[in-house]
Amino acid sequence: MNTQELITTYGPRESMAYDVVVVGAGPAGLATAIRLKQLRPEAAVVVLEKGSEPGAHTLSGAVMDPRAMNELFPDWKERGAPLNQPVTGDDVLTLTETGARRIPDWLVPRNFHNHGNYVVALGHVVKWLAEQAEALGVEIFPGFSAAEVLYDEQGRVKGVATGNQGIGKDGEPTAAFQLGMELHGKYTVFAEGARGHLGKQLLAKYALSEGKDPQSWAIGVKELWEVAPEKAKPGLVVHTAGWPMDRSAFGGGFLYHLEGNKVTLGFVVGLDYANPYLSPFEEMQRWKTHPAVSAHLEGGKRLSYGARAINNGSPQALPKTVFPGGALVGCDAGYMNAARIKGSHAAIKSGMLCAEALAGALGSGRAHDELTAYPEAFDKSWLADELQQTRNFKLWFKKGALMGQLMTGIEQWLLPKIGIKSPPWTLHRSKPDHEYLKPAADCQPIVYPKPDGRLTFDRLSSVFVSNTNHEENQPAHLTLKDASVPVTVNLATYAGPESRYCPAGVYEFVDDAGGGQRLQINAQNCVHCKTCDIKDPTQNIVWVTPEGGGGPNYAGM
């Protein structure tokens, strides 16, 4: 049964009315709610979170620039915000297969400078932000996925509906069925993170990306380790370029030492890679075997694992962020500084800018119109200046690793030295990431080493330590527009890339009864990274929201 049939049979849906509905309890969504309540304590604000609790689905490196946090809570240290480990040193390494060259400190481009920043577990920061929001009177509903955008008769956003609970694999209600509920708001703010399910729909409905470059994406694959005390170097930040990526693909590694003998590390691969045999998960595992990386981990233990799509945040690709009745904030809009490998400060700042526009609109008695003050404030903000300064970073690397390194040096080291803050030229891209994939016949297969279970691991053991869980008797939230395409096109032309770009073993080609092959979707493994929704060469896969509370439950990530 579809939603309308369910409403006819079991409805109507219950509804609740608020001044502002926020979708997503990440840094951007919580900053929006907090700043609004700081400015208008009487405002009724609700935040929906599809994870089991705020922070459960939060995944980031993370080195955090505290600039936006300083503005949101100038007294965050006294309040006990979990920014505990200042950065104590930066190592920027260029790797060959067996060697490593450290860039001298005086030559490190400004985008890799981390003095004054903090190594954090962003999930812990999000939990703390949620506590601050609730103390201000914000209602937070964890375990509720926003599954549908609601519109009024004029085509304006009037709120969202949560997903139905208790629908079986056959699409029919079970004994546990509960109809979703509607949350109506004078304004609705979408803060779902990169490649938001509803944000994607809004971009299309209101043509918000018209006249903009296609968005550029990457996938970050991450692990959390506990290392021997003698290996711990609290506050050390390491970034690597070069091996194991070849010159045709964009990627690099990060390794950050937290407090408490913890090390967070990961590998980022641009999703505009061409070779369908490339596996971001396997690249990350291979990267860990490099002596410059494994030296940090020897004798340690892996604690957790996760993966998430990342948008590259160039102003050339930023969409219009407002529409009748709502706005996009954080990575749902694309506020991410890929050159600095940071997004949490941008998410918080964008949420604050949106909240300030919301406060003005509510104070004037407005509702369901465009919050034009939000993008106007962004254009005048330090965040806009920062993103302008790094707008060409990823695009230079599309011209080759050497060109990328050379022009990053010019734009982020030389120009600032001579007093030019932002490069006087702008690069553009003309096609989305999924169009870069080449036919398998034109590419060289990549043979990855087998995991040793000590330093390197397989996908299924990795998903296990991500604490991922979904109610099994529900429709798969990874849907296909045409069930024949994975075999007739993706497997035949591209050697089935979904079995490699997915970092969780969701997609698997298996033998069918007729002697051919079929795509098996193991939706219960999904860590909600959204890579399939981005990289599928035929754009046949559509990620939709599963039941609320499902997915990963990242611990200390």
Secondary structure as GFF3:
##gff-version 3
##sequence-region A 1 557
A	DSSP	alpha_helix	3	10	.	.	.	ID=ss1
A	DSSP	beta_strand	15	23	.	.	.	ID=ss2
A	DSSP	alpha_helix	27	39	.	.	.	ID=ss3
A	DSSP	beta_strand	45	49	.	.	.	ID=ss4
A	DSSP	beta_strand	63	64	.	.	.	ID=ss5
A	DSSP	alpha_helix	67	72	.	.	.	ID=ss6
A	DSSP	alpha_helix	76	79	.	.	.	ID=ss7
A	DSSP	beta_strand	85	86	.	.	.	ID=ss8
A	DSSP	beta_strand	89	95	.	.	.	ID=ss9
A	DSSP	beta_strand	100	102	.	.	.	ID=ss10
A	DSSP	three_ten_helix	105	107	.	.	.	ID=ss11
A	DSSP	three_ten_helix	110	112	.	.	.	ID=ss12
A	DSSP	beta_strand	118	119	.	.	.	ID=ss13
A	DSSP	alpha_helix	122	135	.	.	.	ID=ss14
A	DSSP	beta_strand	139	142	.	.	.	ID=ss15
A	DSSP	beta_strand	146	151	.	.	.	ID=ss16
A	DSSP	beta_strand	157	162	.	.	.	ID=ss17
A	DSSP	beta_strand	165	167	.	.	.	ID=ss18
A	DSSP	beta_strand	173	178	.	.	.	ID=ss19
A	DSSP	beta_strand	182	190	.	.	.	ID=ss20
A	DSSP	alpha_helix	197	205	.	.	.	ID=ss21
A	DSSP	beta_strand	217	226	.	.	.	ID=ss22
A	DSSP	three_ten_helix	229	231	.	.	.	ID=ss23
A	DSSP	beta_strand	236	242	.	.	.	ID=ss24
A	DSSP	beta_strand	251	257	.	.	.	ID=ss25
A	DSSP	beta_strand	262	270	.	.	.	ID=ss26
A	DSSP	alpha_helix	280	288	.	.	.	ID=ss27
A	DSSP	alpha_helix	291	297	.	.	.	ID=ss28
A	DSSP	beta_strand	301	311	.	.	.	ID=ss29
A	DSSP	three_ten_helix	315	317	.	.	.	ID=ss30
A	DSSP	beta_strand	322	323	.	.	.	ID=ss31
A	DSSP	beta_strand	326	328	.	.	.	ID=ss32
A	DSSP	three_ten_helix	330	332	.	.	.	ID=ss33
A	DSSP	alpha_helix	344	363	.	.	.	ID=ss34
A	DSSP	alpha_helix	373	379	.	.	.	ID=ss35
A	DSSP	alpha_helix	382	389	.	.	.	ID=ss36
A	DSSP	alpha_helix	393	397	.	.	.	ID=ss37
A	DSSP	alpha_helix	401	409	.	.	.	ID=ss38
A	DSSP	pi_helix	410	414	.	.	.	ID=ss39
A	DSSP	alpha_helix	415	417	.	.	.	ID=ss40
A	DSSP	three_ten_helix	433	436	.	.	.	ID=ss41
A	DSSP	three_ten_helix	440	442	.	.	.	ID=ss42
A	DSSP	alpha_helix	459	465	.	.	.	ID=ss43
A	DSSP	beta_strand	478	480	.	.	.	ID=ss44
A	DSSP	alpha_helix	485	485	.	.	.	ID=ss45
A	DSSP	pi_helix	486	491	.	.	.	ID=ss46
A	DSSP	alpha_helix	492	494	.	.	.	ID=ss47
A	DSSP	alpha_helix	498	501	.	.	.	ID=ss48
A	DSSP	beta_strand	507	511	.	.	.	ID=ss49
A	DSSP	beta_strand	517	521	.	.	.	ID=ss50
A	DSSP	three_ten_helix	523	525	.	.	.	ID=ss51
A	DSSP	alpha_helix	531	535	.	.	.	ID=ss52
A	DSSP	beta_strand	541	543	.	.	.	ID=ss53
###
